[in-house]
């Protein structure tokens, strides 16, 4: 039976493709307060602004290309059972060729009903228009989990992590819960890596191998090691 590798990715892996990390040093997300564009209250107050923000961001995502880290992870599927659990709302893992990707916080290239979040639709073009409706007659909104909303995929993510032989964190600060708790769901004895320029400063677990490098540099090297059955 193939060993099971679980990859947990955050904004850092996509930053090298030109996508900005969630919050800048000024606390803003692409010039906006998070509270104004990424909460249910923001949607209730000014849905046009929220829609515009994600329409612009969606175009940026679609123009971006997978980088060396995304591409390297695809190779692991030749020898391992691989699951990617990502906090990212872009589709760069899928476009690189990874086949099992779970998006904890949704996928910006899809729309969902503002009445029933289980109703999810592909987007024709790059924008969701005000007036575009789901089959229930409610306005379509971005398929993104906002602050203050439940994370429907958490149960599945926990089950995936609980069977990991190797767990690799890439480009996540492990500061946003509940996703940050997934590291604690991995089995005792699993080999754990943390790849991030600030990994050593962020590690809270003594059994995690910290690699203080950019994903595009470290991930291809670690993948080469794993393909040679060297997991140390």
C-alpha positions as CSV (number, residue, x, y, z in Angstrom):
1,X,0.0,0.0,0.0
2,X,1.3,3.5,-0.9
3,X,2.2,5.8,1.9
4,X,-0.1,8.7,2.5
5,X,1.2,12.2,2.1
6,X,-1.0,15.1,3.2
7,X,0.0,18.6,1.9
8,X,-1.4,21.6,3.8
9,X,-0.9,24.9,1.9
10,X,-1.5,28.5,2.7
11,X,-1.1,31.8,0.9
12,X,2.7,31.6,0.8
13,X,2.7,29.0,-1.9
14,X,0.6,31.2,-4.2
15,X,2.5,34.4,-3.4
16,X,5.3,33.2,-5.7
17,X,2.7,33.1,-8.5
18,X,2.0,36.8,-7.9
19,X,-1.0,36.4,-5.7
20,X,-0.9,38.6,-2.6
21,X,-1.0,37.0,0.8
22,X,-4.2,37.5,2.8
23,X,-3.1,40.5,4.8
24,X,-0.3,42.9,4.1
25,X,1.9,44.6,6.8
26,X,-0.7,47.4,7.0
27,X,-3.4,44.9,7.9
28,X,-5.2,45.5,4.6
29,X,-6.1,42.9,1.9
30,X,-5.4,44.5,-1.5
31,X,-6.3,47.9,-0.1
32,X,-9.5,46.9,1.7
33,X,-10.2,46.2,5.4
34,X,-11.0,42.5,5.7
35,X,-14.2,43.4,7.7
36,X,-15.5,45.3,4.6
37,X,-15.1,42.5,2.0
38,X,-14.8,39.2,3.8
39,X,-17.6,38.9,6.3
40,X,-21.3,38.2,6.2
41,X,-21.9,41.6,7.6
42,X,-20.0,43.2,4.7
43,X,-22.2,41.3,2.2
44,X,-25.3,42.4,4.0
45,X,-24.1,46.1,4.1
46,X,-22.7,46.5,0.7
47,X,-23.0,43.4,-1.6
48,X,-21.9,45.5,-4.7
49,X,-18.5,46.3,-3.0
50,X,-18.0,42.7,-2.0
51,X,-18.9,41.4,-5.4
52,X,-16.6,43.9,-7.1
53,X,-13.7,42.9,-4.8
54,X,-13.9,39.3,-5.6
55,X,-14.6,39.9,-9.4
56,X,-11.3,41.8,-9.5
57,X,-9.5,39.2,-7.5
58,X,-10.8,36.4,-9.6
59,X,-9.3,37.9,-12.7
60,X,-6.0,38.1,-11.0
61,X,-6.2,34.4,-10.0
62,X,-7.1,33.4,-13.6
63,X,-4.1,35.3,-14.9
64,X,-1.7,33.7,-12.4
65,X,0.2,30.5,-13.3
66,X,1.2,27.6,-11.1
67,X,4.8,27.9,-9.9
68,X,7.6,25.4,-9.2
69,X,6.1,24.4,-5.9
70,X,2.7,23.6,-7.3
71,X,4.3,21.6,-10.1
72,X,6.6,19.6,-7.9
73,X,3.8,18.4,-5.7
74,X,2.1,16.7,-8.7
75,X,5.1,14.3,-9.0
76,X,4.4,12.8,-5.6
77,X,1.3,11.1,-7.0
78,X,3.5,8.8,-9.0
79,X,4.6,7.0,-5.8
80,X,2.3,8.1,-3.0
81,X,-1.4,8.6,-2.1
82,X,-1.5,12.4,-2.0
83,X,-4.2,14.7,-0.6
84,X,-3.8,18.5,-0.7
85,X,-5.7,20.5,1.9
86,X,-5.5,24.2,1.1
87,X,-6.6,27.4,2.7
88,X,-6.3,29.1,-0.7
89,X,-9.2,30.0,-2.8
90,X,-7.3,29.9,-6.1
91,X,-7.2,26.9,-8.4
92,X,-3.4,26.7,-9.0
93,X,-3.0,23.2,-7.5
94,X,-5.6,21.9,-9.9
95,X,-4.1,23.7,-12.9
96,X,-0.7,22.3,-12.0
97,X,-2.2,18.8,-12.2
98,X,-2.9,17.7,-8.6
99,X,-5.9,15.5,-8.6
100,X,-7.1,15.4,-4.9
101,X,-7.5,19.0,-3.6
102,X,-9.8,20.0,-0.7
103,X,-10.4,23.7,-0.5
104,X,-11.2,24.6,3.1
105,X,-12.2,28.2,2.4
106,X,-13.9,27.7,-1.0
107,X,-12.9,28.3,-4.6
108,X,-13.1,31.8,-6.1
109,X,-13.7,30.4,-9.6
110,X,-17.2,29.2,-8.4
111,X,-20.3,30.9,-7.2
112,X,-22.8,29.9,-4.5
113,X,-26.3,30.7,-3.5
114,X,-26.5,33.4,-0.8
115,X,-29.5,31.4,0.6
116,X,-28.1,27.9,0.5
117,X,-24.3,27.5,0.5
118,X,-24.6,23.9,-0.7
119,X,-25.8,25.2,-4.1
120,X,-22.5,25.9,-6.0
121,X,-22.1,26.8,-9.6
122,X,-19.3,27.3,-12.2
123,X,-18.9,30.9,-13.3
124,X,-19.2,31.7,-16.9
125,X,-16.5,34.3,-17.6
126,X,-14.7,36.0,-14.8
127,X,-17.5,37.9,-13.0
128,X,-20.6,37.3,-10.9
129,X,-23.1,40.0,-11.7
130,X,-25.5,41.7,-9.4
131,X,-28.8,40.1,-10.4
132,X,-27.3,36.7,-11.2
133,X,-29.4,34.3,-9.2
134,X,-29.4,30.7,-8.0
135,X,-32.2,28.3,-8.7
136,X,-33.9,29.5,-5.5
137,X,-34.0,33.0,-6.8
138,X,-31.3,34.4,-4.4
139,X,-28.3,36.5,-5.4
140,X,-25.2,34.5,-6.3
141,X,-22.1,35.3,-4.2
142,X,-18.5,34.2,-4.3
143,X,-17.9,30.5,-3.2
144,X,-15.7,31.7,-0.4
145,X,-15.9,31.0,3.4
146,X,-15.9,34.4,5.1
147,X,-14.8,35.3,8.6
148,X,-17.6,34.3,10.9
149,X,-18.9,31.5,8.8
150,X,-18.5,27.8,9.4
151,X,-15.9,25.8,7.5
152,X,-18.0,22.9,6.0
153,X,-14.9,20.9,4.8
154,X,-13.2,20.7,8.2
155,X,-14.6,17.3,9.0
156,X,-13.3,15.8,5.8
157,X,-9.9,17.6,6.3
158,X,-9.6,16.1,9.8
159,X,-10.3,12.6,8.5
160,X,-7.6,13.1,5.8
161,X,-5.0,14.3,8.2
162,X,-5.6,11.5,10.7
163,X,-4.3,8.9,8.2
164,X,-1.1,10.9,7.1
165,X,2.2,9.1,7.1
166,X,3.9,12.3,6.0
167,X,2.4,15.8,6.6
168,X,3.9,18.9,4.9
169,X,2.8,22.4,5.7
170,X,3.7,24.9,2.9
171,X,3.3,28.7,3.1
172,X,0.9,28.8,6.0
173,X,1.5,30.7,9.3
174,X,-0.8,28.2,11.1
175,X,-2.5,31.1,12.8
176,X,-6.0,30.9,11.4
177,X,-8.3,28.5,13.1
178,X,-9.8,26.0,12.8
179,X,-7.5,25.1,9.9
180,X,-4.4,25.7,12.0
181,X,-5.4,22.8,14.3
182,X,-5.0,20.2,11.5
183,X,-1.4,19.7,12.4
184,X,-2.6,18.4,15.8
185,X,-4.8,15.8,14.0
186,X,-1.8,14.0,12.4
187,X,-0.8,10.6,13.9
188,X,2.0,10.1,16.3
189,X,5.0,9.0,14.3
190,X,4.1,10.8,11.1
191,X,7.0,12.7,9.5
192,X,6.1,16.4,9.5
193,X,7.6,19.2,7.5
194,X,7.0,23.0,7.8
195,X,8.2,25.0,4.7
196,X,8.0,28.7,5.1
197,X,10.6,31.6,5.3
198,X,9.6,32.0,8.9
199,X,9.1,28.3,9.7
200,X,11.5,28.1,12.7
201,X,9.8,31.1,14.4
202,X,6.3,29.6,13.8
203,X,6.9,26.0,14.8
204,X,5.1,25.0,18.1
205,X,5.8,21.2,17.8
206,X,9.2,19.6,18.7
207,X,8.6,16.8,16.1
208,X,8.3,19.1,13.1
209,X,11.1,19.6,10.6
210,X,11.3,23.4,9.9
211,X,12.7,24.6,6.5
212,X,13.2,28.3,6.4
213,X,12.9,28.8,2.6
214,X,10.5,29.9,-0.1
215,X,8.2,27.2,-1.3
216,X,9.5,27.4,-4.9
217,X,13.0,26.5,-3.6
218,X,12.3,24.0,-0.9
219,X,9.3,22.0,-2.2
220,X,11.1,20.7,-5.4
221,X,14.0,19.6,-3.2
222,X,11.8,17.8,-0.6
223,X,9.8,16.2,-3.4
224,X,13.0,14.8,-5.0
225,X,14.0,13.4,-1.6
226,X,10.6,11.7,-1.1
227,X,10.7,10.3,-4.6
228,X,14.0,8.6,-3.6
229,X,12.3,7.2,-0.4
230,X,14.4,9.5,1.7
231,X,12.0,11.2,4.1
232,X,14.5,12.6,6.6
